[in-house]
Amino acid sequence: MHKTMIAYRMMLGTVVVVTLLLSGCQSMYFSAMEKVGIHKRDILISRVEDAREAQQDTKEQFQSALDTFLAVTNYDGGELEETYRELKDVLDRSEARADELGERIDAVEDVAEALFDEWQEELGQYNNASLRRSSEQQLKTTRQRCDQLVKQMRRAEAKIEPVLIPLRDQVLYLKHNLNARAVAALGSELKRVRSDVATLVQELEAAVDEADRFIRTLEEQS
């Protein structure tokens, strides 16, 4: 048992080191991971799960951001400098979530492309024509479902910027106009932002559902 635990920790350490050193080169990274028994399909599932989590976090962050901005419209006196800092912090967190989501989607596309290229290349290794046709059809179906997933994730991602633009404007305006009139202007703008956030949430939820379906597809193939 002790030796097994040591071996496991050594393997885990190797994975961590390889990840840190080779993360800039995807092909070398995938090759190194396969040497420790982690294949592209496993990485794809993991990255889709990460993207799904990022979508959930993004949804919650933008709902929270809207609530915070709406709360400010009920301003009835107080330190507006503190209000500005609060809204700026919320905006920064929202932009960080948006950036993270984009990176997660990029990571899904990277490993998916590598997996499907490898799969296509290895079709030529079959001697059994029936097995080759079956694998080819499975590749086609999986690729189509992955394309659908990425398309839905990108559609949701595209809904983020229309929300961020007016929030950035309002935070900037408040920065230079720390008065009740600036808060009033914020209230009128948020009517449109509320609708945009609702659309964003709807698209993110659809992307999460699509991610769940795709993960089930890959797990069924394992």
C-alpha positions as CSV (number, residue, x, y, z in Angstrom):
1,M,0.0,0.0,0.0
2,H,2.8,2.4,0.9
3,K,4.7,1.7,-2.3
4,T,1.5,2.2,-4.3
5,M,0.9,5.6,-2.7
6,I,4.5,6.6,-3.4
7,A,4.1,5.6,-7.0
8,Y,0.8,7.5,-7.3
9,R,2.4,10.6,-5.8
10,M,5.3,10.4,-8.2
11,M,3.0,10.1,-11.2
12,L,0.9,13.0,-9.9
13,G,4.1,15.1,-9.5
14,T,5.1,14.2,-13.0
15,V,1.8,15.4,-14.4
16,V,2.0,18.6,-12.5
17,V,5.6,19.3,-13.7
18,V,4.8,18.4,-17.2
19,T,1.7,20.6,-17.1
20,L,3.7,23.6,-15.9
21,L,6.6,23.2,-18.2
22,L,4.8,22.2,-21.4
23,S,1.5,24.1,-21.2
24,G,2.7,26.4,-23.9
25,C,2.9,23.6,-26.5
26,Q,-0.3,21.7,-26.8
27,S,1.0,18.7,-28.8
28,M,3.8,18.1,-26.4
29,Y,1.4,18.5,-23.5
30,F,-1.1,16.0,-24.9
31,S,1.8,13.5,-25.6
32,A,3.1,13.9,-22.1
33,M,-0.3,13.4,-20.5
34,E,-0.9,10.2,-22.6
35,K,2.4,8.8,-21.2
36,V,0.8,8.8,-17.7
37,G,-2.5,7.4,-18.9
38,I,-4.5,10.6,-19.5
39,H,-5.8,10.6,-23.0
40,K,-7.2,13.4,-25.2
41,R,-10.8,12.2,-24.6
42,D,-10.3,12.4,-20.9
43,I,-8.8,15.9,-21.2
44,L,-11.7,16.9,-23.4
45,I,-14.2,15.8,-20.8
46,S,-12.3,17.6,-18.1
47,R,-12.1,20.8,-20.1
48,V,-15.8,20.7,-21.0
49,E,-16.6,20.3,-17.3
50,D,-14.4,23.3,-16.6
51,A,-16.1,25.4,-19.3
52,R,-19.5,24.3,-17.9
53,E,-18.4,25.5,-14.4
54,A,-17.2,28.8,-15.9
55,Q,-20.6,29.3,-17.6
56,Q,-22.3,28.7,-14.2
57,D,-19.9,31.1,-12.5
58,T,-20.4,33.7,-15.2
59,K,-24.2,33.5,-15.0
60,E,-24.1,34.0,-11.2
61,Q,-21.6,36.8,-11.4
62,F,-23.7,38.8,-13.9
63,Q,-26.8,38.3,-12.0
64,S,-25.1,39.5,-8.9
65,A,-23.6,42.5,-10.8
66,L,-27.1,43.5,-12.1
67,D,-28.4,43.3,-8.5
68,T,-25.6,45.5,-7.3
69,F,-26.1,48.1,-9.9
70,L,-29.9,48.1,-9.4
71,A,-29.4,48.5,-5.6
72,V,-27.4,51.7,-6.3
73,T,-30.3,53.2,-8.1
74,N,-32.0,53.3,-4.6
75,Y,-29.3,55.7,-3.4
76,D,-30.7,58.1,-0.8
77,G,-27.6,59.9,0.3
78,G,-24.2,58.7,1.5
79,E,-20.6,58.4,0.3
80,L,-20.7,58.2,-3.5
81,E,-17.0,57.5,-3.7
82,E,-17.6,54.2,-1.8
83,T,-20.5,53.4,-4.2
84,Y,-18.2,54.0,-7.2
85,R,-15.6,51.6,-5.7
86,E,-18.2,49.0,-5.1
87,L,-19.5,49.2,-8.7
88,K,-15.9,49.2,-10.1
89,D,-15.1,46.1,-8.2
90,V,-18.2,44.3,-9.4
91,L,-17.4,45.3,-13.0
92,D,-13.8,44.1,-12.6
93,R,-15.0,40.7,-11.4
94,S,-17.5,40.4,-14.2
95,E,-14.8,41.1,-16.8
96,A,-12.6,38.6,-15.2
97,R,-15.3,36.0,-15.4
98,A,-15.8,36.8,-19.1
99,D,-12.1,36.4,-19.8
100,E,-12.0,33.1,-17.9
101,L,-14.9,31.8,-19.9
102,G,-13.3,32.7,-23.2
103,E,-10.1,30.9,-22.1
104,R,-12.1,27.8,-21.1
105,I,-13.8,27.6,-24.5
106,D,-10.5,28.1,-26.3
107,A,-9.1,25.1,-24.2
108,V,-12.0,22.9,-25.3
109,E,-11.5,23.8,-29.0
110,D,-7.7,23.0,-28.7
111,V,-8.1,19.5,-27.3
112,A,-11.1,18.7,-29.5
113,E,-9.2,19.6,-32.6
114,A,-6.2,17.4,-31.5
115,L,-8.5,14.5,-30.6
116,F,-10.4,14.6,-33.9
117,D,-7.3,15.0,-36.0
118,E,-5.8,11.9,-34.3
119,W,-9.0,10.0,-34.6
120,Q,-9.2,10.7,-38.3
121,E,-5.6,9.7,-38.9
122,E,-6.0,6.5,-37.0
123,L,-8.9,5.4,-39.1
124,G,-6.4,4.3,-41.7
125,Q,-4.9,1.8,-39.3
126,Y,-8.0,-0.5,-39.4
127,N,-7.8,-3.7,-41.3
128,N,-11.5,-4.5,-40.6
129,A,-13.6,-2.4,-42.9
130,S,-16.7,-2.7,-40.8
131,L,-14.9,-1.5,-37.6
132,R,-13.4,1.4,-39.6
133,R,-16.8,2.5,-40.9
134,S,-18.3,2.3,-37.4
135,S,-15.5,4.3,-35.9
136,E,-15.7,6.8,-38.8
137,Q,-19.4,7.3,-38.1
138,Q,-18.8,7.7,-34.4
139,L,-16.1,10.3,-35.2
140,K,-18.5,12.2,-37.4
141,T,-21.3,12.2,-34.8
142,T,-19.0,13.2,-32.0
143,R,-17.4,16.0,-34.0
144,Q,-20.8,17.4,-35.0
145,R,-22.0,17.4,-31.3
146,C,-18.7,19.1,-30.3
147,D,-19.2,21.7,-32.9
148,Q,-22.7,22.3,-31.7
149,L,-21.4,22.6,-28.1
150,V,-18.7,25.2,-29.0
151,K,-21.2,27.1,-31.2
152,Q,-23.6,27.4,-28.2
153,M,-20.8,28.4,-25.8
154,R,-19.6,31.1,-28.3
155,R,-23.1,32.3,-28.7
156,A,-23.4,32.7,-25.0
157,E,-20.0,34.4,-24.8
158,A,-21.1,36.9,-27.4
159,K,-23.9,38.1,-25.2
160,I,-21.5,39.2,-22.5
161,E,-20.0,42.3,-24.2
162,P,-23.4,44.0,-24.8
163,V,-23.8,43.8,-21.0
164,L,-20.3,45.0,-20.1
165,I,-20.3,48.1,-22.4
166,P,-23.0,50.1,-20.6
167,L,-21.7,49.0,-17.2
168,R,-18.3,50.3,-18.1
169,D,-19.8,53.5,-19.3
170,Q,-21.8,54.0,-16.1
171,V,-18.9,53.2,-13.8
172,L,-16.7,55.7,-15.8
173,Y,-19.4,58.3,-15.7
174,L,-19.9,57.9,-12.0
175,K,-16.1,58.1,-11.4
176,H,-16.1,61.7,-12.8
177,N,-19.6,62.7,-11.6
178,L,-20.0,61.7,-8.0
179,N,-23.4,63.1,-7.5
180,A,-27.1,62.0,-7.3
181,R,-27.6,63.0,-11.0
182,A,-25.1,60.4,-12.1
183,V,-26.9,57.7,-10.1
184,A,-30.2,58.8,-11.7
185,A,-28.6,58.3,-15.2
186,L,-27.5,54.9,-14.1
187,G,-31.1,53.9,-13.3
188,S,-32.4,54.7,-16.8
189,E,-29.6,52.8,-18.5
190,L,-30.1,49.6,-16.4
191,K,-33.5,49.0,-17.9
192,R,-31.8,47.8,-21.1
193,V,-29.0,46.1,-19.2
194,R,-31.6,44.0,-17.3
195,S,-33.0,42.7,-20.6
196,D,-29.5,41.9,-21.9
197,V,-28.6,40.1,-18.7
198,A,-31.7,38.0,-19.0
199,T,-30.7,37.0,-22.5
200,L,-27.2,36.2,-21.4
201,V,-28.4,34.0,-18.6
202,Q,-30.7,32.1,-21.0
203,E,-27.8,31.5,-23.4
204,L,-25.5,30.4,-20.6
205,E,-28.1,27.9,-19.3
206,A,-28.5,26.5,-22.8
207,A,-24.7,26.1,-23.1
208,V,-24.6,24.3,-19.7
209,D,-27.3,21.9,-20.9
210,E,-25.4,21.3,-24.2
211,A,-22.2,20.6,-22.2
212,D,-24.0,18.1,-20.1
213,R,-25.3,16.3,-23.2
214,F,-21.9,16.2,-24.8
215,I,-20.2,14.9,-21.6
216,R,-22.8,12.1,-21.5
217,T,-22.0,11.3,-25.2
218,L,-18.3,10.9,-24.5
219,E,-18.8,8.9,-21.4
220,E,-21.1,6.5,-23.2
221,Q,-18.4,5.9,-25.7
222,S,-15.8,5.0,-23.1
